[in-house]
Amino acid sequence: MRVIFMGSPDFSVPVLDALVAAGHEIAAVYCQPPRPAGRGKKDRPTPVQARAEDLGLEVRHPVSLRGAEEQAALAALKADIAVVVAYGLILPQAVLDAPARGCLNIHASLLPRWRGAAPIHRAIMAGDAQTGICIMEMEAGLDTGPVLLREATPIGPTETTGELHDRLSALGARLICEALDRLDTLTPQPQPEAGVTYAAKIDKAEAAIDWARPAAEVSQQIRGLSPFPGAWTQHGAARLKLLGAEIVAGQGAPGTVLDAGFTVACGTDALRITRAQRAGRGAQDADSFLRGHPLPAGTILGG
């Protein structure tokens, strides 16, 4: 098929690769414009732009698709279909209608649960047992369109957003190729009205750890915010990001380090921290972190 691809971050790159490998013709790649990044604040292209240029594909990065000129340029591509995954712009109705067979979105949740911006983070932070990918026909509402294909996957007890992100990206790449192959035989299923939840953008104010909460909830917070923005706790003047955790038996005053293995007491049970980071340093496994920043038993975190 002749495909317009619309995506921007790392999550979208395996999907683009899969479409190319499957033999689809990529009419153009749409992504967010390059933006200042890094210490020098030089304009940096999105991961999708970088990959598309490596593949020799035409790249477009309009600031908006609301103008008549941009809409006409997209319609002139005469695409069979558009594939949209984490693009970052609202698609006006004229854009949704331009491809002959409409626009398909790859969404990283089991719709109607976790419509919106941060479905992977929210699924882990809520303690969901599973999540998945939906291939959805796009319409004007926020992730409200009928679903063509869905596949569920369990969320592991120690899985982080970063790890689940990579698994779902690969799953989305496989499912969109299957959807395009079977497009004439798939029946769109309207989303039920029951069970709708919204995955709001992550606010950095959610990252401070309250050790008085149960270990299960703190684990969900740590894993759901890993690697970004990173749940954090205070140790004296230092702010420590905690990026991995597993629930273990243990008790003590909340926030107390219980042993030399980075076990921290919570409101109920305890957590063994498996990955952490100090300001200005890279993320490390717990053993490496403790060699450079010892936290002996009895240390109080937080506060």
C-alpha positions in Angstrom: 0.0 0.0 0.0 1.0 3.6 -0.4 1.4 4.8 3.1 1.8 8.2 4.9 3.7 7.6 8.1 3.2 9.9 11.0 5.3 9.5 14.2 8.1 11.2 16.1 9.7 9.4 19.1 11.7 6.2 19.6 8.5 4.3 20.0 7.6 4.9 16.4 10.8 3.9 14.7 10.3 0.1 14.8 6.9 0.6 13.2 8.4 2.6 10.3 11.1 -0.1 9.8 8.4 -2.8 9.8 6.3 -1.0 7.2 9.4 -0.6 4.9 10.5 -4.2 5.4 6.9 -5.4 4.6 7.2 -3.7 1.2 4.8 -0.8 1.7 5.6 2.3 -0.3 6.2 5.2 2.1 4.8 8.3 0.3 6.2 10.7 3.0 7.1 10.7 6.7 5.5 13.3 9.0 7.1 14.1 12.4 7.6 16.8 14.9 10.1 19.6 13.9 13.7 19.5 15.2 13.9 21.2 18.6 16.8 22.4 20.7 18.3 19.7 22.8 21.5 18.8 24.7 24.0 21.1 26.3 24.5 23.2 23.2 20.8 23.5 22.7 21.2 22.8 19.0 18.2 21.7 17.0 17.9 17.9 17.1 15.7 15.9 14.7 13.3 13.4 16.2 14.3 9.8 16.1 11.8 9.2 13.3 13.2 11.9 11.2 16.7 10.6 11.7 15.6 7.0 10.7 13.6 8.2 7.7 16.5 10.1 6.3 18.7 7.1 6.8 16.1 5.2 4.7 16.1 7.9 2.0 12.4 8.8 2.7 10.9 12.2 2.2 10.4 13.9 5.6 8.0 16.7 6.4 7.7 18.4 9.8 5.0 21.1 9.8 4.3 23.0 13.0 0.6 22.5 12.3 -1.7 20.6 9.9 -4.6 23.1 10.3 -3.6 25.3 7.3 -5.1 24.7 3.8 -1.7 24.6 2.2 -0.4 21.8 4.4 -3.6 19.9 4.0 -3.5 20.2 0.3 0.2 19.0 0.3 -0.8 15.9 2.3 -3.8 15.2 0.0 -1.6 15.5 -3.1 0.4 12.4 -1.9 -2.7 10.4 -2.9 -2.0 7.8 -0.2 -4.0 4.6 0.3 -3.7 5.0 4.1 -1.9 6.9 6.9 -0.3 5.1 9.8 -0.1 7.3 13.0 1.9 6.4 16.1 2.9 8.9 18.7 3.0 11.7 16.2 2.3 14.6 18.5 -0.1 16.7 16.5 -3.9 16.7 16.3 -5.2 15.7 12.9 -8.0 17.9 11.5 -10.9 16.2 9.8 -9.5 17.1 6.4 -6.3 15.2 7.1 -8.2 12.2 8.5 -10.2 12.1 5.3 -7.3 12.6 2.8 -6.0 9.0 2.5 -8.3 6.8 0.5 -8.8 4.4 3.4 -8.4 6.8 6.2 -5.9 6.8 9.1 -4.9 4.0 11.4 -3.5 4.7 14.9 -1.3 2.4 16.9 -2.2 2.9 20.6 -0.3 1.4 23.5 -3.2 0.3 25.7 -6.3 -1.9 25.7 -8.8 0.7 24.7 -11.0 2.2 26.0 -8.7 2.0 29.1 -5.9 4.6 29.0 -6.9 6.9 26.2 -4.5 9.8 25.9 -0.9 10.8 26.3 0.8 8.4 28.7 -0.8 5.0 28.6 2.3 2.9 29.3 3.2 4.9 32.4 -0.3 4.9 33.7 -0.9 1.2 33.3 2.1 0.4 35.5 1.4 3.2 38.0 -2.2 1.9 38.4 -1.0 -1.7 39.0 -2.6 -3.1 35.9 -2.0 -6.8 35.3 -1.9 -6.4 31.6 -1.9 -3.9 28.8 -1.5 -4.2 25.0 -1.7 -2.7 21.6 -4.8 -1.6 19.7 -4.9 -0.7 16.0 -7.7 1.8 15.7 -9.4 3.7 12.9 -8.9 7.4 13.7 -11.7 9.9 14.2 -12.0 13.4 15.6 -12.2 12.3 19.3 -9.3 11.4 21.5 -8.5 7.7 20.9 -12.3 7.0 20.5 -12.3 5.3 17.1 -13.3 1.7 16.4 -10.6 -1.0 16.9 -9.5 -3.3 14.1 -7.0 -5.4 16.0 -5.9 -5.8 19.6 -3.4 -7.9 21.5 -2.9 -8.1 25.2 0.4 -8.7 27.1 1.0 -9.2 30.8 2.9 -6.5 32.7 5.8 -8.2 34.6 6.1 -7.6 38.4 9.4 -5.7 38.1 8.8 -4.3 34.6 9.5 -0.6 34.0 7.9 1.8 31.6 11.1 1.7 29.6 11.1 -2.0 29.2 7.3 -2.2 28.5 7.7 0.7 26.0 10.2 -1.4 23.9 8.0 -4.5 24.0 4.9 -2.6 23.0 6.7 -0.8 20.2 7.7 -4.2 18.7 4.2 -5.5 19.2 2.7 -2.5 17.5 5.0 -2.9 14.5 3.9 -6.5 14.0 0.2 -5.7 14.5 0.1 -2.8 12.0 1.6 -5.0 9.3 -1.0 -7.6 10.0 -3.8 -5.1 10.0 -2.7 -3.7 6.6 -2.5 -7.3 5.2 -6.0 -8.1 6.4 -7.6 -4.7 6.0 -10.3 -6.0 3.6 -11.5 -8.7 6.1 -11.2 -6.9 9.4 -14.4 -5.7 11.1 -14.0 -2.4 13.1 -15.3 -2.9 16.7 -16.7 0.2 18.4 -15.2 0.9 21.8 -17.5 0.2 24.7 -18.6 3.1 26.8 -17.8 1.3 30.0 -14.2 1.2 31.3 -13.0 4.5 29.8 -10.0 6.0 31.5 -7.6 8.8 30.5 -3.8 8.6 30.7 -2.9 12.2 31.5 0.6 13.5 30.8 3.1 12.7 33.6 3.6 15.7 35.9 7.0 15.9 37.7 5.1 16.6 40.9 4.1 12.9 40.9 7.7 11.8 41.2 8.4 12.4 44.9 8.2 9.1 46.9 6.1 8.8 50.0 7.5 5.9 51.9 4.4 5.7 54.1 2.5 4.2 51.2 2.4 0.4 50.7 5.3 -1.2 49.0 3.2 -2.3 46.0 2.2 1.3 45.4 5.7 2.7 45.7 6.9 0.0 43.4 4.3 0.9 40.8 5.4 4.6 41.1 9.1 3.8 40.7 8.7 1.4 37.8 6.0 3.6 36.1 8.3 6.7 36.1 11.4 4.8 35.0 13.4 6.0 33.1 11.7 9.4 32.9 11.1 11.5 34.8 12.3 9.1 37.6 10.7 8.7 41.0 13.0 10.3 43.6 13.7 10.4 47.3 15.8 12.7 49.4 19.0 11.7 51.2 20.3 14.7 53.1 21.0 17.3 50.5 21.1 14.8 47.6 18.1 13.8 45.5 18.2 10.2 44.5 16.3 8.8 41.5 15.1 5.3 42.0 14.5 3.4 38.7 13.9 -0.2 39.6 12.4 -2.0 42.5 11.0 -5.4 43.7 8.7 -6.1 46.7 10.3 -8.0 49.6 9.4 -8.9 53.1 10.6 -6.4 55.7 9.3 -3.9 58.2 10.5 -0.7 59.9 9.8 3.0 60.0 8.8 4.1 56.5 11.9 5.3 54.5 14.4 3.4 56.7 17.1 1.4 54.9 16.9 -2.0 56.4 20.1 -3.7 55.2 23.2 -3.4 53.0 21.2 -4.5 49.9 19.2 -1.2 49.5 16.0 -2.6 51.1 13.8 0.3 52.2 10.8 0.0 54.6 7.4 1.2 53.3 4.1 1.6 55.0 3.6 -2.1 54.6 6.3 -4.5 53.4 9.5 -3.2 51.9 11.2 -2.6 48.5 14.6 -3.7 47.3 15.9 -1.0 45.0 17.5 -2.5 42.0 18.5 0.6 40.0 19.3 4.2 41.0 20.9 7.4 39.9 22.5 10.4 41.5 22.3 13.9 40.1 24.8 14.4 37.3 25.6 10.6 37.1 24.3 7.8 34.9 21.9 5.2 36.1 23.5 2.2 37.9 22.5 -1.1 39.3 22.1 -1.1 43.0 25.5 -2.7 43.8 27.4 -0.2 41.7 25.3 2.7 43.1 26.0 1.7 46.7 29.8 1.5 46.1 29.8 5.2 45.3 27.0 6.3 47.6 26.8 4.0 50.6 23.4 3.8 52.4 24.0 1.7 55.6 21.2 0.1 57.5 19.4 2.7 59.6 19.7 5.5 57.0 16.5 7.5 56.7 15.4 8.5 53.2 12.8 11.1 52.4 11.7 14.1 54.5 
